[in-house]
Amino acid sequence: MAPLDRTAAVAVVGCGAMGTGIAQVAARAGHPVLMADARPGAAEAAVRSIADALARLVDKGRLAAAERAAALTRLTPVAALADLAPAALAVEAVAEDAAVKTALFAELEGVVGPDAILATNTSSLSVTAIAAALARPERVAGLHFFNPAPLMPLVEVVSGVATAPAVADTLYATAAAWGKAPVHARSTPGFIVNRVARPYYAEGLRLLQEGAGDPATLDAVLREAGGFRMGPFELMDLIGHDVNFAVTRSVHAAFFGDPRFQPSLIQQELVEAGRLGRKTGRGFYRYAPEPEVPQPRSVAPGPAPAAVRVEGDLGPAAPLAGLLRAAGVAVEEAPGPGRLVAGGLVLALTDGRTATERAAADPADGRDLVLFDLALDYAAAPRLAVAVADGAAPDAAARAAGLFAAAGKRVSLIDDAPGMVVMRTVAMLANEAADAVLHGVATAADVDAAMVRGVNYPQGPLALGDALGWPRMLAVLDALARTYGEDRYRASALIRRKVQGGSRFHG
C-alpha cells in the first residue's frame, strides 16, 4: 500500500504537546498541515513552538535553514473545524476521553471528504468504541505517536473491529514515509506498549511494597544489570504518577480486573499526596528545590577467594567464569547443577524460587546459599543483585560481594524475594508479550519492535526469552505463581506451547 501523497493535506486537531509534535513531523515530511484547537490562539502558539524547535535544529546543524523555512510555510492555523475540509488525513490529539474523541470525529465526518482517513492518537482507549457511532467507522484507525513525537520513532497503527485493512495499511506506509517505525496492532486495552510495559512498573512497585529494596537500589539493578535505560521508579517520576496510574487503572478495568494489571497502593498514595514526580518536584525522588541524587545500596566486599569451582553450566551467567580467570582467581570446572562454589559459599543464578526455599529443597546447596540475579550482559554489567538464604552466615553477602568484585561488579543485597529483580521483571515482560501475540494483538516481530523503539528496552522481551530459553522463563513464572498463589503470575499458554514444542518466537 502506498503512503499518502506528500501534496495531501493533513489536519491536526488539538495543539497541545502531542498535536504540535505530530504537526511538526507531517510538515517536515512535506505535507500541508492544517492545525485546529478549541482554545483561542492555541494553534498559532503551536506554530510558534514548532518554529522555535526547528530553529534549534538549525543551530545544531541538524536541519538546513531552507528546510526550516519550507516546513513553516506548510503550517496553517485555522479558526474552525470547517476549515479542515481539504484534509486527506485528520489526526486528533485532544483529551484522552472517548466521548470527546467520538464527538469530534462525528463533526469531522461531515467536514472532510468521503475518502479522508480519521486517525486517533489515543494511547489506550478503544478505537472500536471511538469509531462505533460514526456513519463510516471503517475509515477510523489509531495512529499512536509517542512523546515527543518528533523524536520517538515508534507509531502504533491500531485497527478497530471496523477499520478497513486499506486504511491501516495506508497509515502504516505513511508513518514509514515520515521516517517513523510503525507497527500494526489490534485495538485491545493498552495496544502493545501500554499493555506489555505494565509489569515493568508493577514488579518494581511490588518489590518495593515487600521491602525487597529501596527505589534507588532497585532502579540501579534494572539499569546496570538489566540494561534498561531508566529504572521503573525514575521512569514513573518522569512520566508522572497521575498519568502512569491512570493508564494502569484503565488497562486493569478494561481487562475486567485481571490481577496481572492490578494498580499499586503505593502509587495511589503518591497521587493522593500530589507527589506526581518531576512535574511537581517530588515523586519517589525529590527534584525541587534541591535535586536529590539517590544512591543505590552496595555491599562492602569481603576478600576475593583464591579459587572457585564452577559446577555445571551457568547458563547466561557463563561469562562470569572468564571474568574471574582474568582477575587471577583459579577456576576449576566440574560437573554439577550449575553453580559457583567458593569455600563453603554456594552461588547460583535465580530460578524464580527464593534462596531460602531453594536451600531447604536441596541441602546439597549448603547452608550458605546466595542467589544472584540475571544480567543482560554479565561481561559488561557493573552491578549485580544478590539474595541470601535465611540462616546463612552473617558474612555470606560480603563474601559473595568479594567474589563478584573480583569480576568487576558492585553488589546490591536485596531481601530474599522470589525471582529477584531483573529475572522476575524480564519474565513478566516476556509473559505479557507472549499473551499479546497469543491474543492476536500483534505479531512477535511487531511486539518486540514496539518495546525497543517505543520505550527503549535493551532487547525485545520475546527475543530475550528466546535467548534465555523458554524453559527457564517458564520455571521462573511457575515459581512466582507457587510462591504468591496469585493468578497474576500465571504463565501464558503460548509459552507453555513453546516449551513443549521446543520452538522460539524468532527464527
N, C-alpha and C positions, 0 to 999 in steps of 0.2 A: 504494500500500500504506500502511495506517495504522500509526502507531507503536504501541508497547506502551502500554496504558492506564497512566496515572500511578498507579493503585492497584496495579499488578502489582509483585510483589516482585522485586528484583534482588539476586543473590548475587555477592559479590566474594571470590574465593579467592586469597590472597596479599596480605598487608598491608604490603608494602614501599612505597616512594615512589610507584610507579605505581599499585598497587592502592588505596592510600589516596586518590590523586587521582581515580581513577575513581569510587570510592565517594562522594567529595565531590560530583562532578558529578551523579551519579544522585540523591543525596539532595536537592540543591538543585533538581533538576528535578521533585521531588515524589514519588519512588518510595520505598517502604520498602526499606531496604538491609540485607542480612544479610552480615556480614563474618566470614570464617574464615581461620585461618592455623595451620599445624602448630606454630609456635613459641608456647609458653605466654605469654599476656599480650600478644602482638603485636597482636591485633585491638583490644583495649582501648586500647593505646597509639596505634593508628591513629585511634580515635575522639577521643582527647585532642588529637592532632595536628590533626585537622580542626576541632575546637572552637577551637584557637588560631588557625588560619588564617582562620576565619570571623570571629573576634573582631578580627583585624587589618583585615579588610574593613569591619567596623562602625566601627572607629576612624577609618578613612579616609573614611567617609561613602559607601562604595560598596555597603553592604548594611544593610538595616534590622535592628535588634536582634530584632524579632519574627520576621523571616525566618530569622535565625541560629538562634533557639530552635526554630523549627519544623523546620528541617533536621536539627538534632541529635536531635530526638525520632524521626526516621526511621532512625537508625543503630542497629543491634543487633549487637554482637559475639556470636558463637556458639562453642560449645566443640567441636562435631563436625560433620563433613560431613552427617550425617543430619539436622541441624537446618536444612539448606538446602532441604528438601523443598518448601516453598511457592513457590520461585523460578520465575518465568516466563522469566528470563534469568539464566544463570550465566556470569560472566566470570572467566577465570583470568588471574592476573598472577604466576605462580610462576616458578621458574628457567627460563632460556632453554635448555631441554633437551627435545627431542622425546619421549624416553621418559618423562620426568617428567610432561609435559603429557598424553600419551596415557593413562598410568596414572590420573591424576587424573580425566580425563573418563570412563574406564571405570567408576570408582567413582561419579561423579556421575550417570552414566546410570541407575544403579539407585536413585538417590535422588529426583531431580526427576521431575516429571510427564512424560507421553509427548509433550506439545506444547511443552515448555520448550526454549529455544534455548541451545546451548552455544557460547560465544564465547572464542576465544583471543586474547590481546593480543600474541602473538609479533610480533617486528619483522622476522624474515627466514626463520623455519622454514616448512616446507611444511605448509599447512593440510590438504592432501590426505593427507599421511603421518600427521599427528596424528589425523585422523578415521578412517583406514582400518580400524583394529582394532575400531571400535565397531559395535554392532548396528545403529545408525541414523546412519550418517555424514552423511546429508543434513541433519541439524539442527545441524551444526558449521560455523562460519564464523570468519574472522578479524575482530576488532574492534580495530584497532591504533591506540591513542592515542599521542600524542607528549608527551614530558616537558617541563614539568609539565602533567599532564592538565587541571587546572582552567583553565590559561591558554592552552595551544596549541589553535587552532581545528580543526586537521585530524584526521580519523579515516579511516583506510583500512578499508573494508569488503571483506574478501577472501574470494572464493569458491574452494573447492577443487573437485576434479572431481565430487564427490558432493553438494556443497552445493545445497540446493533454492533456486531463484530467490526463492521467497516468503520464505525465511529471510533472504537477503541484503537483499531489499527492506525487510523489517521492521526490520532493524538500521540500514539507511540512514535510514529515516524516523525511527527512534528517536533516532539520533545527531543528526539535524537538530532534532528536538523538544527535545533537550538543549542546543541553542544551538551545536552544532558544525558544521563544514563537512565533510560526508562525501564520499568519492569511492569509486567501485567499482573493484576491482582483481581480477585473476585471480591465483591462487596460483602465482607463479613466483618464483625467487630474488630476494629484496630487495623484492618487490612494486613499488611505484612509487618512493617516495622513496629507499629504501636502495639501489636499483639506479641510478636516474638521477643521484643525487648523487655516485656514486663518482668520476667524473672530476674533480670539484672538488678532492678531496684528491689524487687520483693525479697530475694535471698539475702541481699545486704541488710535490709531492714529487719529480717527475721534473725540474722546472726547478731545484730546489734541488740535486739529485744531480748535475746537469750544470754547476753553478756559474753559472747564469744570473743569480742574485741571492740575497741573504740572506733569511731568513724575514720580517724586519720590512719590507723593501722590497717583496717580493712580496705580503705582506698589504696594505700600503698601496696598491699599484697596484690590487688587486682591490676594495678598499673605495672608494677615492677616484675611480678611473676606471671600474671595473666596476659600482659601485653596490651591491655585496654588503654585507650588514650586518656580517659579520666575514670576515677573510681565512682561508684554509684552515689556516694553522698555529695561529693563535689559536683557531680553532674546534676543531681536533683536540685542543688543550690543554684546552679546555672540556669536550668530550665525554669525554675520557680515551683515551689511546692504546691501552690494553688493549681497550677496548670497540670503538673505531674499527677497530683492526687485526683484531680477531676477526670483525667484520662483513665486512670486505674479504676475509678468508680464507674465510669461509663462502660468500660470493657467488661468489668465484673457484672454489672447489671444486664448488659446485652447478652452475656453468656448464662443468664438465669442463675447467677450466684455461684458459678463454678468456683470452688475453693482455690483453684490454680491461680486465680486473679484477685484473690482477697486483698482488699486495701489494708494498710498498716495503721494501727492506732498511734504509733509514734509519729507518722507523717500527719495524721489528722490533728494531733496535738500542736505540731508546728504551725499548721494552717490556722487553727483556732487562736494561737498566740500571735498571729501576724508575722511570724518569722518565716518569710517566704523565700529566703535565700539572698542572692546578690542584690536583687532589686529593692529589698527593704533593709539591707545592711546586716542581716542576721538570718542564718538558717542553721544547719549543722555547724557551720563555722561563722566567725564574725568577720565582717568586711568593712564596717564603719563604726565609729570614727577612726579607729586604729585597726588596720587589717591584721587578722590573726594568721600566723604561719604555723599550721598544725604539724606536729612532729610524730611520726609513727613510733611505736614502741619497739625497741630491738633488744634482744638478749645479749648480755655481755658474754662473749665466748670464753669457754674454758680452753685448756691446751689442746692443740690438734693431736690426734692419735698418730702414732708412728706407723701403724699398719691398719688396714681394713680388709675384710673379706667380703667379696661380692658373691652372694649365693643365688645363682639362677639369673633369670632375665629380669632386668629392672624396667623393661618396657620403655615408655617415653623418657624415663629418668636415666637411661643408659649413659648419656654423656657425662654424668657425674663421675663415673669411674675414670675417664680420661682426664678430667679436671684434677682429680685427686692425685693421679700419677704425675701429672705435670707439676704439681705442687710439692713433689718429693715424698708423698705418702706411699708406702709399699702396698700394692693392691694385689690380693690373692683372689683367684676365681675358683669357685666350687659349685657343684650342683645345689639346688635349693629352690625355695618358693618365690624368690625374687625379693631380696632384701640386702641391706648392708649391715655387717656386724663389726663392731669395734670394741674389743674387750667384752664387757657384759652388756653393752648397749646394742639394741637392735633397732634399725631404722627401716621403714617401709613406706612406699607410696600409698596414700589413702585409697581404699577400695569402696568407700561410702560408709563403712562401719566406724564407730568411734574407736579410739585406741584402747579404751577400757574394755569394750565388747570383744575386740579382736584378741587382746591379751588373755581374756578369760576363755575364749573359744579355742585358742591354740597355745597351750603352755610352752610349746617349743619356742615361741617368740620371746619368752623370758619376761621377767618382771619389769625390766627397764625398757619397755617398748615406746618408741617415739615414731609417730607418723609424720610424714612430710607431705606437703600439698603439691598439686600439679603446677608446673611452669610451662608456658607455651614454648619456651626455648631455654632449656636448662643451661646451655653453654653461655647464653647472654644475660639471663635473668640476674639482676643484682640482689634480689631478695627472695627468700622462701619462708613459708609459714610452717610451723611445726605444732603438734599437739602431743601431750604426754599422757599415758595411761594413769588412771588413779592408782596410787600405791607404788608408783615408780620412785626411784631415789630422788631426793630433792635437787641433785645436781644434774639430772638427766637432760634437761633443756640446755644447760650451759655446755654439757659435753657434746650434745648434738650441734650446738652453735659453733663449737670449736672445730668439729669435723667439716661443717659447711663453710666456715670461714676460710679453711684451707683451700676450698674450691672457689673462693672469691665471693661468697654470699653473706649478706646480712640475714639475720634470722629474727622473725617475729613469732612470739609464742601466743597462740590463741587457745581459748578454752576447748575442751575435748568435744567439739561439735561434729556430728556426722557429716561426712563428705568434705569437711574443712571449708575453705573459702573458694578458691579457684575451681576445684574439681566439681563441687556441687553447683556452682553458678554455670559453668560450661555445660554440665549435664542437663540442667534445666533449660538452658537456652536451646540446646540441641533437641531436647524433648518437645519443646513448643514449636520449633521449626519443623520437626518431623510431623507433628499433628497438623500444621498448616498445609503441608504437602498432602497428607492423608485426606484432609477435608477439601482438597481441590482449590485452596485459596490461591496457590501459585505453584510453579514448578520449583524443584530443588535448586536449579540454577538461579532463578529469579529471587528466591528467598535468600540465598547466600549473597547474591549481588546487592540486594537491598540492604542487608545488615552491614556490609562492608562500605558501600557507597553512601548510605544514608546516615549511619551512626558511627562510622569509623571503627568498626570492630576489626581486630587484627586479622581475622580469618572468618569466613562464613561458618556458622555453627554446624552445618551439615558436613562441610569439608573437614572441619576439625574433628567431628565424630568419626568420619571415615579414617582420618589419620590416627586417632587414638584407639579405634576399634570399637564397634558397637557392642560386643560382649562386655567390655569394660564400662561403657556408658550405661548399659542395662543393669549391670551389677550395682553401680552407684545408685541409680534410681530406685532399684528394688530395696537396697539397704535403707535409703531415706524413707521409703514407704513403710518398711517394717518398724523403723525407729519411731516415726511420728504417728503411724496409724491413720494417716490422712489421705484422702483422695487427691489432694494437691500434688502428691508425688507419684501418681500413677504413671507408669511408662506408656508411651504411645504404642498402639498396636502395630504401627508401621516399624518401629524399632525392633519389636519382637520378631516381626517377619524378616527384617534384615538379618538378625542374628540367626534365626532358624535356617535361612537360605544362604547364609554366608556372603551376602551381597552388600553393596555400597550405594550411596546416593549419586556419586560421581565416578564415572569410569568403571 
